[in-house]
C-alpha cells in the first residue's frame, strides 16, 4: 500500500512533534529532580550548619558543640537518609535524559541522512 507524499509529510511532522513533546517532558522531570535535590541539600545546610549531629554524654551536639534535642537528632538522621536516596535518583534521571537526548539526536540524523 502506497501513501501520498502529503500523508507521509504529515506523519513525519507528527512524529517530530511527539519526540519534541517527550523531550520537553523529560526536561521537566530532570529540572524537578535537580531542584528537589538542591532544596533538600540546602535545607540540611541551613538547619544544621554544624553537622553532623552526634550523641554525646550530655545529650546531642553538633561539630561546634551546640546542643540539640533528640527530635533534632532524629530529623537530622532522616534528612541524611533522604539525601542518600534523592541524590542518586537525580543522578540516574539526568543520566537517562542524556542518553535519551543522544539517542534522539542519532535517530534524527539517521532519518535525515546528514
Helices and strands as residue ranges (DSSP letters): H 5-47, E 54-56, E 59-61, E 67-68, H 70-112
